[in-house]
């Protein structure tokens, strides 16, 4: 969109280091609550999931999960981040759907 600017971001470094894949993995682990279920859903190794979660936590400067035995529970920061991650997922879905959208041709009105 022409003329549209992004809102100001207080931490430009974190903004540029934010990786969509890390956010996607975070949202999946939050939904599935266990590493085993997240691995199946993401078709990803557990070590890779943990690595991505750790990187996202470093980027955001917040602990997103509380690890309890075999499950992962969202921290207060994780709960807040999940709402934003869900919006990113919805935007990504819209972007994929929009790729096939072809706007209707504009017709010129001719003055006589």
C-alpha positions as CSV (number, residue, x, y, z in Angstrom):
1,X,0.0,0.0,0.0
2,X,1.4,3.3,-1.0
3,X,1.8,5.9,1.6
4,X,1.3,3.6,4.5
5,X,3.9,3.4,7.2
6,X,4.6,1.0,9.9
7,X,3.9,2.1,13.5
8,X,7.0,3.1,15.4
9,X,8.8,0.2,17.1
10,X,10.7,0.9,20.3
11,X,13.2,-1.9,19.8
12,X,14.3,-1.9,16.1
13,X,16.8,-4.7,16.7
14,X,14.2,-7.1,18.0
15,X,11.9,-6.0,15.1
16,X,14.5,-6.9,12.5
17,X,15.5,-10.2,14.3
18,X,11.9,-11.4,14.6
19,X,11.5,-14.6,12.6
20,X,8.1,-15.7,11.4
21,X,9.0,-19.4,11.7
22,X,9.8,-18.8,15.4
23,X,6.4,-17.2,15.9
24,X,4.7,-20.0,14.0
25,X,6.4,-22.7,16.1
26,X,5.5,-20.7,19.3
27,X,1.9,-20.7,18.3
28,X,1.9,-24.4,17.6
29,X,3.5,-25.3,20.9
30,X,1.0,-23.1,22.7
31,X,-1.9,-24.8,21.0
32,X,-0.6,-28.4,21.4
33,X,0.9,-27.9,24.9
34,X,3.3,-30.8,24.6
35,X,6.5,-31.2,22.7
36,X,5.4,-34.6,21.3
37,X,2.2,-33.2,19.8
38,X,3.9,-30.1,18.5
39,X,6.5,-32.3,16.8
40,X,3.8,-34.2,15.0
41,X,1.9,-31.1,14.0
42,X,4.9,-29.3,12.7
43,X,6.8,-32.3,11.4
44,X,9.8,-31.0,13.2
45,X,12.3,-32.4,15.7
46,X,11.8,-31.5,19.3
47,X,15.3,-30.0,19.5
48,X,14.5,-27.6,16.6
49,X,11.2,-26.6,18.3
50,X,13.1,-25.8,21.6
51,X,15.8,-23.9,19.6
52,X,13.2,-21.7,17.9
53,X,11.3,-21.0,21.1
54,X,14.5,-20.1,22.9
55,X,15.5,-17.7,20.0
56,X,12.0,-16.1,20.1
57,X,12.3,-15.6,23.9
58,X,15.7,-14.0,23.5
59,X,14.4,-11.7,20.7
60,X,11.4,-10.6,22.8
61,X,13.3,-10.6,26.1
62,X,10.6,-12.6,27.8
63,X,10.0,-16.1,28.9
64,X,7.0,-17.4,27.0
65,X,6.5,-20.8,28.6
66,X,6.7,-22.5,31.9
67,X,7.9,-26.0,31.3
68,X,6.1,-28.6,33.6
69,X,7.2,-32.2,33.3
70,X,5.8,-33.1,29.9
71,X,3.8,-30.0,29.1
72,X,4.4,-26.4,28.3
73,X,2.2,-23.8,29.9
74,X,2.1,-20.2,28.7
75,X,3.6,-17.6,31.0
76,X,1.9,-14.2,31.3
77,X,4.1,-12.8,28.6
78,X,3.3,-15.9,26.5
79,X,-0.4,-15.3,26.8
80,X,0.0,-11.7,25.6
81,X,2.3,-12.9,22.7
82,X,-0.1,-15.6,21.6
83,X,-2.8,-13.0,20.7
84,X,-0.3,-11.2,18.5
85,X,1.0,-14.5,17.0
86,X,-2.5,-15.5,16.2
87,X,-3.0,-12.2,14.3
88,X,0.2,-12.9,12.4
89,X,-1.1,-16.3,11.5
90,X,-4.4,-14.8,10.2
91,X,-2.5,-12.2,8.2
92,X,-0.3,-15.0,6.7
93,X,-3.4,-17.0,5.7
94,X,-5.0,-13.9,4.1
95,X,-1.8,-13.2,2.2
96,X,-1.8,-16.8,0.8
97,X,-5.5,-16.5,-0.1
98,X,-4.9,-13.1,-1.7
99,X,-2.3,-14.4,-4.1
100,X,-5.1,-15.8,-6.3
101,X,-7.3,-12.7,-6.1
102,X,-7.5,-10.8,-9.3
103,X,-9.4,-7.5,-8.9
104,X,-12.2,-6.9,-11.4
105,X,-11.2,-4.9,-14.4
106,X,-12.0,-1.2,-14.1
107,X,-14.2,0.1,-16.9
108,X,-13.7,3.6,-18.1
109,X,-16.8,5.7,-18.3
110,X,-16.9,7.7,-21.4
111,X,-18.4,11.1,-21.4
112,X,-20.4,12.0,-24.5
